[in-house]
Amino acid sequence: MKPILSVLALLLTINSFGQCEDCNSFREALKNPEMVKSVIINGSITGNRLDSIPAAIASLTNLEILYLTDQPIKTITPELANLKKLIELSFGGCKLTTVPGFIFELKNLKELILFDNPFTDEYKNILKDRVKKELPKTQLMLD
């Protein structure tokens, strides 16, 4: 019984220091950035609103999933280009009018979610073409 209690105490200690693999805030994720696999912050659910993406996101080198949905974000920070392991990226429900070119260098992306942004119809067509050419294995969700 003692070994089980020791393991439980260790797990509680790890959790109390805010280390997470799947985080719901940047504050939490940046406590131990190498461990973080996903950051999911939905503004309409959590009420956690982000006007911008912190530059420290570049330290999340093992990040595979980044969902920043329903946020007042208008631009994507260039530090995001360092997240080469990203598989899923969502800026659904944000305030983006364009997407920076470095997004198309994230060759591991399988899903790029950009619905409910104020893109023009012309820009949506440009995005569709560019994803098809530069990220052929990526599913683009615009509508």
C-alpha positions as MATLAB code, in Angstrom:
seq = 'MKPILSVLALLLTINSFGQCEDCNSFREALKNPEMVKSVIINGSITGNRLDSIPAAIASLTNLEILYLTDQPIKTITPELANLKKLIELSFGGCKLTTVPGFIFELKNLKELILFDNPFTDEYKNILKDRVKKELPKTQLMLD';
ca = [
       0.000    0.000    0.000;
       2.908    2.345    0.726;
       4.211    2.277   -2.890;
       0.779    3.295   -4.168;
       0.611    6.178   -1.711;
       4.105    7.268   -2.757;
       3.101    7.318   -6.415;
      -0.072    9.268   -5.626;
       1.913   11.787   -3.586;
       4.359   12.217   -6.477;
       1.517   12.778   -8.963;
      -0.137   15.322   -6.694;
       3.178   17.121   -6.272;
       3.716   17.287  -10.033;
       0.202   18.589  -10.603;
       0.492   21.159   -7.851;
       3.455   22.753   -9.614;
       1.273   23.342  -12.657;
       3.117   21.049  -15.024;
       0.864   19.927  -17.804;
       0.973   18.101  -21.067;
      -2.440   19.394  -22.109;
      -2.767   22.974  -20.914;
      -5.635   25.443  -20.785;
      -3.543   28.589  -20.403;
      -0.171   29.926  -21.473;
       0.643   30.679  -17.862;
       0.279   26.999  -17.050;
       2.107   25.838  -20.195;
       5.127   28.073  -19.688;
       5.902   26.563  -16.275;
       7.382   23.512  -17.962;
       7.342   24.223  -21.716;
       9.220   21.121  -22.869;
       6.464   18.832  -21.567;
       3.561   20.596  -23.242;
       1.892   18.766  -26.142;
      -1.277   20.833  -26.426;
      -2.638   24.228  -25.510;
      -6.379   24.681  -25.896;
      -7.857   28.034  -24.939;
     -11.445   28.608  -25.999;
     -12.485   32.131  -25.091;
     -16.208   31.449  -25.195;
     -15.941   28.508  -22.801;
     -13.232   29.612  -20.390;
     -13.692   33.353  -20.633;
      -9.915   33.489  -21.014;
      -9.463   36.218  -23.667;
      -6.218   36.805  -25.539;
      -5.573   39.933  -27.570;
      -2.237   38.524  -28.688;
      -0.095   35.424  -28.541;
       2.833   35.665  -26.113;
       6.285   35.564  -27.733;
       7.235   32.901  -25.167;
       5.165   30.447  -27.195;
       8.406   29.712  -29.063;
       9.594   27.782  -25.982;
       6.819   25.186  -26.426;
       9.051   23.170  -28.745;
       7.072   19.918  -28.436;
       3.677   21.498  -29.000;
       1.506   19.437  -31.356;
      -1.928   21.016  -30.848;
      -2.685   24.715  -30.507;
      -6.310   25.839  -30.339;
      -6.870   29.534  -29.725;
     -10.554   29.803  -30.563;
     -13.055   32.592  -30.044;
     -10.315   35.087  -29.245;
      -9.907   38.745  -30.285;
      -6.528   37.882  -31.867;
      -5.871   39.967  -34.999;
      -2.354   38.799  -35.894;
      -0.317   35.639  -35.522;
       3.031   36.167  -33.848;
       6.137   35.140  -35.863;
       7.361   32.985  -32.954;
       4.746   30.451  -34.006;
       7.065   29.550  -36.895;
       9.311   27.767  -34.365;
       6.624   25.215  -33.540;
       7.670   22.662  -36.151;
       5.843   19.760  -34.445;
       2.388   21.331  -34.753;
      -0.174   18.889  -36.133;
      -3.359   20.853  -35.394;
      -3.669   24.625  -35.407;
      -6.899   26.521  -34.779;
      -7.665   30.206  -34.882;
     -11.385   29.644  -35.362;
     -13.553   32.542  -34.304;
     -10.702   35.049  -34.122;
     -10.280   38.429  -35.824;
      -7.692   37.466  -38.457;
      -7.870   39.108  -41.874;
      -4.726   37.381  -43.209;
      -2.494   34.451  -42.332;
       1.295   34.918  -42.309;
       3.363   32.996  -44.843;
       5.321   31.060  -42.233;
       2.188   29.035  -41.454;
       2.759   27.273  -44.780;
       6.195   26.154  -43.574;
       4.655   24.066  -40.784;
       4.869   20.872  -42.805;
       3.530   18.562  -40.060;
       0.132   20.281  -39.981;
      -2.778   17.926  -40.548;
      -5.526   20.423  -39.624;
      -5.636   24.175  -40.063;
      -8.843   25.605  -38.622;
      -9.664   29.171  -39.607;
     -13.474   29.338  -39.664;
     -15.330   32.448  -38.450;
     -12.581   34.946  -39.227;
     -13.342   38.103  -41.249;
     -11.554   36.887  -44.408;
     -12.813   38.161  -47.740;
     -14.113   35.570  -50.188;
     -11.152   36.351  -52.429;
      -8.701   35.737  -49.580;
     -10.441   32.461  -48.686;
      -9.820   31.260  -52.252;
      -6.164   32.277  -51.993;
      -5.860   30.325  -48.720;
      -7.494   27.242  -50.220;
      -5.118   27.296  -53.196;
      -2.051   27.896  -51.081;
      -2.868   25.114  -48.620;
      -3.548   22.744  -51.499;
      -0.149   23.529  -53.061;
       2.071   23.997  -50.028;
       0.397   21.791  -47.408;
      -1.265   19.046  -49.454;
      -1.711   16.732  -46.442;
      -3.440   19.443  -44.416;
      -7.195   19.732  -44.043;
      -8.226   23.382  -44.161;
     -11.429   24.352  -42.355;
     -12.649   27.780  -43.397;
     -16.445   27.576  -43.371;
];
